[in-house]
Amino acid sequence: MLETGSLVDGKYRVLKQCGQGGMSVVYMAINERANKTWAIKEVRKDGVQDFDVVRQGLIVETELLMRLNHPNLPSIVDVIDGDGSFLIVMDYIEGRTLEDLLAEYGPQPQEDVIDWAKQLCNVLAYLHSRRPVIIYRDMKPSNVMLKPDGSIVLFDFGTAREYKISRMEDTTCLGTRGYAAPEQYGGHGQTDPRTDIYCLGATMYHLLTGHNPGEPPYKMYPIRRWNPNLSAGLETIVLKCTQANPADRYQSCIELLYDLEHFGEADHAFRRSQISLFHKFAVPAMLAVVCGIGALTFRFLEKSELMTTYEYYISGAEMASGDTKISYYRSAICLEPTNEEAWLALLEVFLDDDIFTVSESETLQSILLTNENSFEDNVSGYDTFCYKAGIAYYYKLETGNGKSQAKHYFEVAKDSGYLSEQQIARAERLYKISEYYSKIGIPDNTGDAVVSYLQYWDDLTALSAGNLVEADNASTALIM
């Protein structure tokens, strides 16, 4: 063990021992040259069996953390691999673990638990947005440090792993009993981001009820069985997080974060309080005034909250990639379908490789199916989206029927009062062609063709008149 006052690696002066685990000891030390306090985690060779295996795990953990940069994660600044011990020099975090708070005070106030859970959602979403995805796998109160300013730090990455799509299941059980999801037990499938959501749900359960899910009866009951005063909405969230089947849980931390921010909406008490407030104002004249003011105020507050979450989704998408990026933009659209920012950004993601795939088209259509009517309320944004979507289908769709699918979008764009004259003119030309592609050669009920090739030729000739390079651009001229 390191001695108080000793100098490590010629620069870290050991001040005191501040913690001890099963195979490691943590010290507080100071870099006397920089006058900076650090924590040193020591794992001694003579203190553990299979030290080489443990040492390799520590190397993986430190390399993992060194690649990360998040305010809720510790930073590692130095690794000292000696003959008799392995030393990790990292941020010294002043505070107490959530396990210590539970031991001293019992169940924690739900407002505090929700705040901590939202911070943990944030850091887990960051880990899940890495490429490859990082699965933490050991969320529990003892691995979360609460700092004096109310912020939390997630530490101990000994069980974290990078997600590999080709892997069918995890070969070993890693995690802590009670908090670990079923798939963390070897042979029950591969751990993925939904595993961390289960562990977070189990952690919330322990913090809210004071009952450790890793101790008898080894079962998580609805939280209001232990305390009826807890939120019904929060109970629903914890239950959904801890479903045995990953498909029944929240599918991303962003989804969970949204519900945490709106947990009160599911409470009967919340609804009753709104009705009670309404009944207090019985005088018709007074009711009209108060309701008018209240409606404006609540609408403003609702809009502010929606936009805060919307911006969170947008920020998350900008940091992510692949399916995670698409998921963030989809969540933003579902939350605020009239805002064109996420729609246009999603379209850019699909066209990033200059190919609009069938799968991407199907994803876009599924989002439009439930959100297009609301999006149409934003006329200028919807017109811009339709113009760009029409171009995407017309020029980029990987199958041969893109022109006919572009018709609907160009029909909107050509009648726009917001697009530029050049865009409207281009939309008119391409709409005409798209319309022919949706009709040409197709017989009506009598068996006659709806549109003949001769009509198509005559119309194309008229559309191609003049100098299209000057009127539009060389690409449109070539297409015509």
C-alpha positions as a Python dict, from the first residue, in 0.01 Angstrom:
ca = {
    (1, 'M'): (0, 0, 0),
    (2, 'L'): (107, 358, -61),
    (3, 'E'): (224, 543, 247),
    (4, 'T'): (98, 887, 347),
    (5, 'G'): (359, 1145, 248),
    (6, 'S'): (524, 922, -13),
    (7, 'L'): (594, 1054, -363),
    (8, 'V'): (452, 858, -655),
    (9, 'D'): (624, 877, -993),
    (10, 'G'): (821, 1178, -872),
    (11, 'K'): (521, 1414, -880),
    (12, 'Y'): (217, 1288, -682),
    (13, 'R'): (240, 1335, -304),
    (14, 'V'): (4, 1098, -118),
    (15, 'L'): (-206, 1292, 135),
    (16, 'K'): (-439, 1024, 276),
    (17, 'Q'): (-632, 706, 208),
    (18, 'C'): (-993, 792, 125),
    (19, 'G'): (-1151, 463, 17),
    (20, 'Q'): (-1103, 90, -15),
    (21, 'G'): (-1276, -171, -228),
    (22, 'G'): (-1247, -544, -283),
    (23, 'M'): (-921, -527, -473),
    (24, 'S'): (-820, -161, -476),
    (25, 'V'): (-738, 130, -249),
    (26, 'V'): (-804, 494, -339),
    (27, 'Y'): (-582, 776, -215),
    (28, 'M'): (-600, 1153, -224),
    (29, 'A'): (-279, 1299, -366),
    (30, 'I'): (-148, 1633, -485),
    (31, 'N'): (68, 1722, -780),
    (32, 'E'): (300, 1961, -602),
    (33, 'R'): (428, 2115, -924),
    (34, 'A'): (79, 2207, -1050),
    (35, 'N'): (-80, 2242, -701),
    (36, 'K'): (-364, 2017, -822),
    (37, 'T'): (-545, 1748, -621),
    (38, 'W'): (-594, 1404, -777),
    (39, 'A'): (-719, 1059, -678),
    (40, 'I'): (-492, 757, -716),
    (41, 'K'): (-652, 414, -748),
    (42, 'E'): (-407, 137, -656),
    (43, 'V'): (-450, -231, -740),
    (44, 'R'): (-170, -443, -596),
    (45, 'K'): (-50, -763, -751),
    (46, 'D'): (-36, -943, -415),
    (47, 'G'): (-393, -835, -332),
    (48, 'V'): (-583, -1017, -608),
    (49, 'Q'): (-586, -1350, -783),
    (50, 'D'): (-523, -1362, -1159),
    (51, 'F'): (-356, -1021, -1150),
    (52, 'D'): (-271, -1035, -1521),
    (53, 'V'): (-642, -1070, -1606),
    (54, 'V'): (-733, -786, -1369),
    (55, 'R'): (-451, -573, -1506),
    (56, 'Q'): (-575, -623, -1862),
    (57, 'G'): (-925, -518, -1753),
    (58, 'L'): (-784, -204, -1591),
    (59, 'I'): (-597, -117, -1909),
    (60, 'V'): (-920, -152, -2109),
    (61, 'E'): (-1106, 64, -1854),
    (62, 'T'): (-846, 341, -1856),
    (63, 'E'): (-813, 346, -2234),
    (64, 'L'): (-1192, 370, -2256),
    (65, 'L'): (-1217, 664, -2016),
    (66, 'M'): (-926, 848, -2176),
    (67, 'R'): (-1128, 868, -2500),
    (68, 'L'): (-1430, 1024, -2329),
    (69, 'N'): (-1505, 1385, -2243),
    (70, 'H'): (-1821, 1458, -2044),
    (71, 'P'): (-1884, 1669, -1733),
    (72, 'N'): (-2044, 1371, -1552),
    (73, 'L'): (-1747, 1140, -1612),
    (74, 'P'): (-1406, 1144, -1437),
    (75, 'S'): (-1094, 1225, -1637),
    (76, 'I'): (-788, 999, -1622),
    (77, 'V'): (-458, 1183, -1650),
    (78, 'D'): (-197, 916, -1581),
    (79, 'V'): (-148, 539, -1565),
    (80, 'I'): (150, 393, -1382),
    (81, 'D'): (200, 23, -1451),
    (82, 'G'): (456, -95, -1195),
    (83, 'D'): (589, -440, -1108),
    (84, 'G'): (389, -475, -790),
    (85, 'S'): (86, -254, -855),
    (86, 'F'): (-125, -77, -1114),
    (87, 'L'): (-195, 292, -1043),
    (88, 'I'): (-459, 508, -1209),
    (89, 'V'): (-443, 884, -1153),
    (90, 'M'): (-780, 1051, -1207),
    (91, 'D'): (-996, 1346, -1103),
    (92, 'Y'): (-1045, 1375, -728),
    (93, 'I'): (-1421, 1399, -681),
    (94, 'E'): (-1532, 1565, -362),
    (95, 'G'): (-1867, 1436, -246),
    (96, 'R'): (-2054, 1126, -132),
    (97, 'T'): (-2184, 824, -317),
    (98, 'L'): (-2559, 780, -344),
    (99, 'E'): (-2512, 454, -152),
    (100, 'D'): (-2374, 654, 143),
    (101, 'L'): (-2680, 881, 132),
    (102, 'L'): (-2911, 578, 136),
    (103, 'A'): (-2724, 426, 431),
    (104, 'E'): (-2750, 746, 633),
    (105, 'Y'): (-3086, 892, 535),
    (106, 'G'): (-3284, 608, 375),
    (107, 'P'): (-3514, 676, 75),
    (108, 'Q'): (-3433, 998, -108),
    (109, 'P'): (-3679, 1275, -207),
    (110, 'Q'): (-3830, 1199, -546),
    (111, 'E'): (-3739, 1547, -677),
    (112, 'D'): (-3371, 1472, -608),
    (113, 'V'): (-3393, 1123, -759),
    (114, 'I'): (-3550, 1264, -1076),
    (115, 'D'): (-3276, 1527, -1105),
    (116, 'W'): (-3003, 1263, -1063),
    (117, 'A'): (-3177, 1029, -1309),
    (118, 'K'): (-3192, 1305, -1572),
    (119, 'Q'): (-2819, 1368, -1530),
    (120, 'L'): (-2751, 995, -1560),
    (121, 'C'): (-2969, 980, -1872),
    (122, 'N'): (-2755, 1255, -2016),
    (123, 'V'): (-2426, 1076, -1956),
    (124, 'L'): (-2562, 737, -2069),
    (125, 'A'): (-2695, 896, -2389),
    (126, 'Y'): (-2343, 1031, -2446),
    (127, 'L'): (-2189, 684, -2399),
    (128, 'H'): (-2450, 528, -2627),
    (129, 'S'): (-2377, 787, -2897),
    (130, 'R'): (-2009, 687, -2920),
    (131, 'R'): (-1889, 479, -3213),
    (132, 'P'): (-1873, 199, -3125),
    (133, 'V'): (-2148, 230, -2863),
    (134, 'I'): (-2030, 201, -2501),
    (135, 'I'): (-2252, 4, -2261),
    (136, 'Y'): (-2183, 86, -1894),
    (137, 'R'): (-2360, -221, -1744),
    (138, 'D'): (-2305, -150, -1372),
    (139, 'M'): (-2529, 142, -1276),
    (140, 'K'): (-2593, 138, -900),
    (141, 'P'): (-2588, 392, -614),
    (142, 'S'): (-2233, 303, -508),
    (143, 'N'): (-2101, 398, -853),
    (144, 'V'): (-2256, 745, -854),
    (145, 'M'): (-2087, 1031, -667),
    (146, 'L'): (-2293, 1335, -564),
    (147, 'K'): (-2086, 1654, -557),
    (148, 'P'): (-2162, 1949, -326),
    (149, 'D'): (-2303, 2151, -618),
    (150, 'G'): (-2571, 1886, -685),
    (151, 'S'): (-2409, 1741, -997),
    (152, 'I'): (-2327, 1372, -1017),
    (153, 'V'): (-2029, 1178, -1150),
    (154, 'L'): (-2048, 822, -1283),
    (155, 'F'): (-1732, 622, -1215),
    (156, 'D'): (-1594, 264, -1212),
    (157, 'F'): (-1595, 149, -1575),
    (158, 'G'): (-1464, -198, -1495),
    (159, 'T'): (-1763, -373, -1657),
    (160, 'A'): (-1820, -135, -1949),
    (161, 'R'): (-1789, -278, -2300),
    (162, 'E'): (-1812, -167, -2659),
    (163, 'Y'): (-2124, -292, -2834),
    (164, 'K'): (-2063, -523, -3129),
    (165, 'I'): (-2357, -584, -3362),
    (166, 'S'): (-2224, -923, -3472),
    (167, 'R'): (-2218, -1059, -3116),
    (168, 'M'): (-2530, -1260, -3036),
    (169, 'E'): (-2485, -1272, -2658),
    (170, 'D'): (-2247, -1187, -2375),
    (171, 'T'): (-2041, -1482, -2262),
    (172, 'T'): (-2005, -1375, -1900),
    (173, 'C'): (-2223, -1228, -1629),
    (174, 'L'): (-2102, -878, -1549),
    (175, 'G'): (-2292, -640, -1327),
    (176, 'T'): (-2435, -636, -977),
    (177, 'R'): (-2712, -870, -863),
    (178, 'G'): (-3043, -689, -831),
    (179, 'Y'): (-2938, -406, -1062),
    (180, 'A'): (-2827, -623, -1355),
    (181, 'A'): (-3071, -683, -1642),
    (182, 'P'): (-3159, -1044, -1738),
    (183, 'E'): (-2944, -1024, -2052),
    (184, 'Q'): (-2636, -955, -1838),
    (185, 'Y'): (-2638, -1317, -1725),
    (186, 'G'): (-2436, -1519, -1977),
    (187, 'G'): (-2649, -1694, -2239),
    (188, 'H'): (-2947, -1460, -2209),
    (189, 'G'): (-2860, -1234, -2502),
    (190, 'Q'): (-2628, -944, -2568),
    (191, 'T'): (-2624, -630, -2355),
    (192, 'D'): (-2710, -309, -2540),
    (193, 'P'): (-2819, 48, -2447),
    (194, 'R'): (-3147, -88, -2307),
    (195, 'T'): (-2942, -280, -2050),
    (196, 'D'): (-2824, 48, -1901),
    (197, 'I'): (-3185, 168, -1890),
    (198, 'Y'): (-3278, -137, -1679),
    (199, 'C'): (-2987, -73, -1440),
    (200, 'L'): (-3086, 293, -1410),
    (201, 'G'): (-3446, 192, -1334),
    (202, 'A'): (-3324, -45, -1060),
    (203, 'T'): (-3107, 234, -917),
    (204, 'M'): (-3404, 472, -913),
    (205, 'Y'): (-3610, 202, -739),
    (206, 'H'): (-3350, 167, -461),
    (207, 'L'): (-3315, 544, -417),
    (208, 'L'): (-3691, 602, -401),
    (209, 'T'): (-3789, 310, -179),
    (210, 'G'): (-3477, 238, 24),
    (211, 'H'): (-3512, -130, -70),
    (212, 'N'): (-3205, -282, -234),
    (213, 'P'): (-3320, -496, -532),
    (214, 'G'): (-3014, -716, -472),
    (215, 'E'): (-3142, -826, -131),
    (216, 'P'): (-3446, -1037, -33),
    (217, 'P'): (-3712, -1056, -168),
    (218, 'Y'): (-3505, -993, -486),
    (219, 'K'): (-3804, -835, -655),
    (220, 'M'): (-3897, -482, -755),
    (221, 'Y'): (-4255, -404, -658),
    (222, 'P'): (-4435, -89, -777),
    (223, 'I'): (-4269, 190, -580),
    (224, 'R'): (-4596, 316, -430),
    (225, 'R'): (-4635, -15, -247),
    (226, 'W'): (-4361, 116, -20),
    (227, 'N'): (-4463, 483, -24),
    (228, 'P'): (-4813, 578, -153),
    (229, 'N'): (-4706, 944, -164),
    (230, 'L'): (-4469, 882, -453),
    (231, 'S'): (-4570, 992, -802),
    (232, 'A'): (-4784, 754, -1009),
    (233, 'G'): (-4610, 882, -1318),
    (234, 'L'): (-4269, 805, -1169),
    (235, 'E'): (-4391, 456, -1075),
    (236, 'T'): (-4484, 396, -1439),
    (237, 'I'): (-4140, 510, -1552),
    (238, 'V'): (-3954, 278, -1311),
    (239, 'L'): (-4173, -17, -1411),
    (240, 'K'): (-4109, 43, -1780),
    (241, 'C'): (-3733, 73, -1724),
    (242, 'T'): (-3715, -261, -1544),
    (243, 'Q'): (-3913, -483, -1780),
    (244, 'A'): (-3748, -825, -1830),
    (245, 'N'): (-3787, -805, -2209),
    (246, 'P'): (-3565, -527, -2352),
    (247, 'A'): (-3827, -459, -2620),
    (248, 'D'): (-4073, -352, -2348),
    (249, 'R'): (-3836, -95, -2195),
    (250, 'Y'): (-3755, 253, -2313),
    (251, 'Q'): (-3557, 210, -2633),
    (252, 'S'): (-3326, 505, -2570),
    (253, 'C'): (-3220, 735, -2289),
    (254, 'I'): (-3373, 1024, -2482),
    (255, 'E'): (-3719, 863, -2454),
    (256, 'L'): (-3664, 806, -2083),
    (257, 'L'): (-3542, 1162, -2031),
    (258, 'Y'): (-3854, 1302, -2193),
    (259, 'D'): (-4081, 1105, -1959),
    (260, 'L'): (-3875, 1206, -1656),
    (261, 'E'): (-3926, 1569, -1752),
    (262, 'H'): (-4302, 1514, -1780),
    (263, 'F'): (-4364, 1254, -1508),
    (264, 'G'): (-4631, 1466, -1338),
    (265, 'E'): (-4860, 1454, -1639),
    (266, 'A'): (-4950, 1093, -1557),
    (267, 'D'): (-5050, 1166, -1198),
    (268, 'H'): (-5417, 1160, -1099),
    (269, 'A'): (-5327, 1414, -835),
    (270, 'F'): (-5197, 1645, -1105),
    (271, 'R'): (-5523, 1620, -1298),
    (272, 'R'): (-5731, 1671, -985),
    (273, 'S'): (-5532, 1981, -893),
    (274, 'Q'): (-5600, 2129, -1236),
    (275, 'I'): (-5975, 2064, -1199),
    (276, 'S'): (-5970, 2212, -850),
    (277, 'L'): (-5801, 2526, -975),
    (278, 'F'): (-6063, 2556, -1246),
    (279, 'H'): (-6352, 2532, -999),
    (280, 'K'): (-6216, 2803, -773),
    (281, 'F'): (-6308, 3070, -1024),
    (282, 'A'): (-6685, 3044, -1034),
    (283, 'V'): (-6779, 3396, -1134),
    (284, 'P'): (-6822, 3394, -1514),
    (285, 'A'): (-6653, 3727, -1578),
    (286, 'M'): (-6362, 3645, -1353),
    (287, 'L'): (-6341, 3298, -1503),
    (288, 'A'): (-6305, 3438, -1853),
    (289, 'V'): (-6021, 3671, -1751),
    (290, 'V'): (-5835, 3414, -1547),
    (291, 'C'): (-5873, 3141, -1806),
    (292, 'G'): (-5748, 3374, -2077),
    (293, 'I'): (-5441, 3469, -1881),
    (294, 'G'): (-5388, 3112, -1761),
    (295, 'A'): (-5410, 2971, -2111),
    (296, 'L'): (-5148, 3212, -2240),
    (297, 'T'): (-4920, 3147, -1944),
    (298, 'F'): (-4944, 2769, -1957),
    (299, 'R'): (-4903, 2774, -2332),
    (300, 'F'): (-4587, 2979, -2293),
    (301, 'L'): (-4452, 2745, -2024),
    (302, 'E'): (-4547, 2439, -2224),
    (303, 'K'): (-4380, 2580, -2533),
    (304, 'S'): (-4066, 2667, -2337),
    (305, 'E'): (-4044, 2316, -2194),
    (306, 'L'): (-4109, 2154, -2531),
    (307, 'M'): (-3841, 2362, -2696),
    (308, 'T'): (-3591, 2281, -2422),
    (309, 'T'): (-3640, 1910, -2483),
    (310, 'Y'): (-3655, 1965, -2859),
    (311, 'E'): (-3319, 2140, -2851),
    (312, 'Y'): (-3181, 1856, -2640),
    (313, 'Y'): (-3282, 1608, -2910),
    (314, 'I'): (-3126, 1826, -3180),
    (315, 'S'): (-2801, 1856, -2984),
    (316, 'G'): (-2799, 1481, -2923),
    (317, 'A'): (-2844, 1416, -3295),
    (318, 'E'): (-2558, 1648, -3385),
    (319, 'M'): (-2325, 1449, -3160),
    (320, 'A'): (-2451, 1107, -3270),
    (321, 'S'): (-2428, 911, -3592),
    (322, 'G'): (-2609, 635, -3779),
    (323, 'D'): (-2933, 502, -3637),
    (324, 'T'): (-2888, 698, -3313),
    (325, 'K'): (-2880, 1026, -3504),
    (326, 'I'): (-3198, 929, -3692),
    (327, 'S'): (-3365, 829, -3363),
    (328, 'Y'): (-3286, 1169, -3207),
    (329, 'Y'): (-3429, 1360, -3506),
    (330, 'R'): (-3736, 1136, -3507),
    (331, 'S'): (-3794, 1210, -3137),
    (332, 'A'): (-3758, 1582, -3205),
    (333, 'I'): (-4013, 1565, -3488),
    (334, 'C'): (-4264, 1371, -3277),
    (335, 'L'): (-4227, 1629, -3000),
    (336, 'E'): (-4258, 1939, -3221),
    (337, 'P'): (-4375, 1832, -3570),
    (338, 'T'): (-4435, 2189, -3691),
    (339, 'N'): (-4067, 2284, -3656),
    (340, 'E'): (-3888, 2222, -3985),
    (341, 'E'): (-3535, 2208, -3835),
    (342, 'A'): (-3543, 1837, -3749),
    (343, 'W'): (-3726, 1745, -4073),
    (344, 'L'): (-3465, 1914, -4292),
    (345, 'A'): (-3175, 1778, -4084),
    (346, 'L'): (-3317, 1424, -4110),
    (347, 'L'): (-3338, 1458, -4488),
    (348, 'E'): (-2973, 1569, -4495),
    (349, 'V'): (-2874, 1259, -4297),
    (350, 'F'): (-3050, 1036, -4549),
    (351, 'L'): (-2875, 1208, -4841),
    (352, 'D'): (-2533, 1228, -4676),
    (353, 'D'): (-2399, 950, -4902),
    (354, 'D'): (-2581, 1097, -5207),
    (355, 'I'): (-2816, 794, -5221),
    (356, 'F'): (-3173, 785, -5093),
    (357, 'T'): (-3225, 420, -5002),
    (358, 'V'): (-3556, 234, -4989),
    (359, 'S'): (-3508, 183, -4614),
    (360, 'E'): (-3454, 556, -4562),
    (361, 'S'): (-3762, 632, -4770),
    (362, 'E'): (-3970, 390, -4561),
    (363, 'T'): (-3846, 554, -4240),
    (364, 'L'): (-3936, 899, -4372),
    (365, 'Q'): (-4282, 782, -4480),
    (366, 'S'): (-4351, 627, -4139),
    (367, 'I'): (-4267, 959, -3970),
    (368, 'L'): (-4479, 1154, -4218),
    (369, 'L'): (-4772, 920, -4162),
    (370, 'T'): (-4832, 1048, -3808),
    (371, 'N'): (-4682, 1397, -3825),
    (372, 'E'): (-4741, 1542, -4173),
    (373, 'N'): (-5080, 1697, -4091),
    (374, 'S'): (-4925, 1897, -3807),
    (375, 'F'): (-4620, 1988, -4016),
    (376, 'E'): (-4847, 2141, -4283),
    (377, 'D'): (-4942, 2412, -4033),
    (378, 'N'): (-4593, 2556, -4082),
    (379, 'V'): (-4651, 2649, -4446),
    (380, 'S'): (-4308, 2793, -4528),
    (381, 'G'): (-4121, 2511, -4351),
    (382, 'Y'): (-4340, 2246, -4509),
    (383, 'D'): (-4294, 2397, -4857),
    (384, 'T'): (-3916, 2397, -4812),
    (385, 'F'): (-3921, 2036, -4694),
    (386, 'C'): (-4142, 1928, -4986),
    (387, 'Y'): (-3912, 2092, -5238),
    (388, 'K'): (-3607, 1916, -5093),
    (389, 'A'): (-3791, 1584, -5054),
    (390, 'G'): (-3906, 1608, -5418),
    (391, 'I'): (-3546, 1660, -5531),
    (392, 'A'): (-3437, 1365, -5315),
    (393, 'Y'): (-3692, 1128, -5464),
    (394, 'Y'): (-3649, 1256, -5820),
    (395, 'Y'): (-3267, 1243, -5834),
    (396, 'K'): (-3147, 1022, -5548),
    (397, 'L'): (-3387, 730, -5487),
    (398, 'E'): (-3199, 405, -5548),
    (399, 'T'): (-3494, 236, -5724),
    (400, 'G'): (-3640, 336, -6060),
    (401, 'N'): (-3969, 483, -5938),
    (402, 'G'): (-3838, 796, -5769),
    (403, 'K'): (-3988, 1034, -6025),
    (404, 'S'): (-4345, 918, -5966),
    (405, 'Q'): (-4295, 937, -5587),
    (406, 'A'): (-4163, 1293, -5620),
    (407, 'K'): (-4495, 1414, -5766),
    (408, 'H'): (-4669, 1485, -5433),
    (409, 'Y'): (-4379, 1698, -5306),
    (410, 'F'): (-4335, 1900, -5625),
    (411, 'E'): (-4711, 1960, -5637),
    (412, 'V'): (-4681, 2139, -5302),
    (413, 'A'): (-4359, 2319, -5395),
    (414, 'K'): (-4482, 2454, -5730),
    (415, 'D'): (-4774, 2632, -5558),
    (416, 'S'): (-4559, 2774, -5279),
    (417, 'G'): (-4570, 3139, -5187),
    (418, 'Y'): (-4241, 3115, -4997),
    (419, 'L'): (-3988, 2943, -5224),
    (420, 'S'): (-3772, 3137, -5468),
    (421, 'E'): (-3888, 3191, -5825),
    (422, 'Q'): (-3620, 2957, -5953),
    (423, 'Q'): (-3722, 2682, -5710),
    (424, 'I'): (-4088, 2718, -5803),
    (425, 'A'): (-4007, 2707, -6176),
    (426, 'R'): (-3795, 2396, -6128),
    (427, 'A'): (-4066, 2234, -5918),
    (428, 'E'): (-4321, 2304, -6194),
    (429, 'R'): (-4105, 2136, -6460),
    (430, 'L'): (-4018, 1835, -6248),
    (431, 'Y'): (-4377, 1803, -6127),
    (432, 'K'): (-4496, 1778, -6487),
    (433, 'I'): (-4254, 1494, -6555),
    (434, 'S'): (-4336, 1324, -6224),
    (435, 'E'): (-4704, 1344, -6309),
    (436, 'Y'): (-4644, 1166, -6640),
    (437, 'Y'): (-4438, 896, -6467),
    (438, 'S'): (-4731, 829, -6233),
    (439, 'K'): (-4979, 796, -6526),
    (440, 'I'): (-4799, 705, -6850),
    (441, 'G'): (-4882, 361, -6983),
    (442, 'I'): (-5132, 295, -6704),
    (443, 'P'): (-5482, 204, -6836),
    (444, 'D'): (-5804, 346, -6695),
    (445, 'N'): (-6118, 145, -6620),
    (446, 'T'): (-6196, 117, -6994),
    (447, 'G'): (-5852, -23, -7074),
    (448, 'D'): (-5734, 292, -7252),
    (449, 'A'): (-5410, 462, -7148),
    (450, 'V'): (-5463, 762, -6924),
    (451, 'V'): (-5170, 943, -7086),
    (452, 'S'): (-5008, 857, -7418),
    (453, 'Y'): (-4639, 876, -7498),
    (454, 'L'): (-4723, 1130, -7770),
    (455, 'Q'): (-4878, 1363, -7513),
    (456, 'Y'): (-4571, 1317, -7297),
    (457, 'W'): (-4342, 1401, -7588),
    (458, 'D'): (-4535, 1712, -7684),
    (459, 'D'): (-4534, 1838, -7324),
    (460, 'L'): (-4163, 1770, -7282),
    (461, 'T'): (-4091, 1963, -7601),
    (462, 'A'): (-4285, 2262, -7467),
    (463, 'L'): (-4116, 2238, -7126),
    (464, 'S'): (-3773, 2224, -7288),
    (465, 'A'): (-3822, 2540, -7493),
    (466, 'G'): (-3582, 2825, -7438),
    (467, 'N'): (-3242, 2828, -7264),
    (468, 'L'): (-3296, 2610, -6960),
    (469, 'V'): (-2937, 2655, -6843),
    (470, 'E'): (-3004, 3026, -6797),
    (471, 'A'): (-3361, 2979, -6674),
    (472, 'D'): (-3271, 2707, -6424),
    (473, 'N'): (-2939, 2520, -6433),
    (474, 'A'): (-2742, 2270, -6639),
    (475, 'S'): (-2870, 1968, -6439),
    (476, 'T'): (-3234, 2053, -6505),
    (477, 'A'): (-3158, 2123, -6872),
    (478, 'L'): (-2989, 1784, -6903),
    (479, 'I'): (-3281, 1606, -6732),
    (480, 'M'): (-3533, 1774, -6964),
}
